[in-house]
Amino acid sequence: MYRIVGKPVLTGISVRLKDNVDNEAAISAISQLLTRRHGIKDFQLYNFEQIRKSIEHTSMTFSILILMVACISLMIGSIGVMNIMLISVTERTHEIGVRMAVGARRSDIMQQFIIEAVLVCLIGGALGIALSYITGALFNALADGIFAAIYSWQAAVAAFFCSTLIGIIFGYLPARKAARMDPVISLASE
């Protein structure tokens, strides 16, 4: 500013309040003092506590948005796993009939399809975790130290447990359908 107007110009003042001073009262007193001294209100006051609260609110809103997108994605993926397993049961009707004819119990058939559903979910979870680590590393490289993606092994473990649970829950219906098949009808289909 000195080069433009030819004299030193004050562009900002930072005020730090003592712990026992009311924030709003101090802002009001500073505003009145500056208005009296300048004759007009040609300044702006920023309360860093309000800015901090605004940033926290924005961060919380963003976290809720991410959580909702994750829940929707999880439901879509879960329904996809269930549909894939139902298709697998339909395609393998003859195989199920043969297994039942040679002595496989309903619980064996059910266990087979639940294990398959869990494996599909675990592979998907592992790929998702790997992709998130790769994306985070790419983000860290591009952010050039401004922001950093933070990795948590607890989140990876939780993702594996969630994948297992999804496989069990959404693999149950197709497994039950496979276990309830009549061996005679299953063998006749082809």
Buried (B, 14 or more C-beta within 10 A) or exposed (E): EEEEEEEEEEEEEEEEEEEEEEEEEBBEEBBEEBEEEEEEEEBEEEEEEEEEEEEEEEEEEEEEEEEEEEEEEEEEBBEEBBEBBBEBBEEBBEBBBBBBEEEBEBEEBBBBBBBBBBBBBBEBBBEBBEEBEEEBEEEBEEEEEEEEEEEEEEEBEEBBEEBBEBBBBBBBBBBBBBBEBEBEEBBEEE
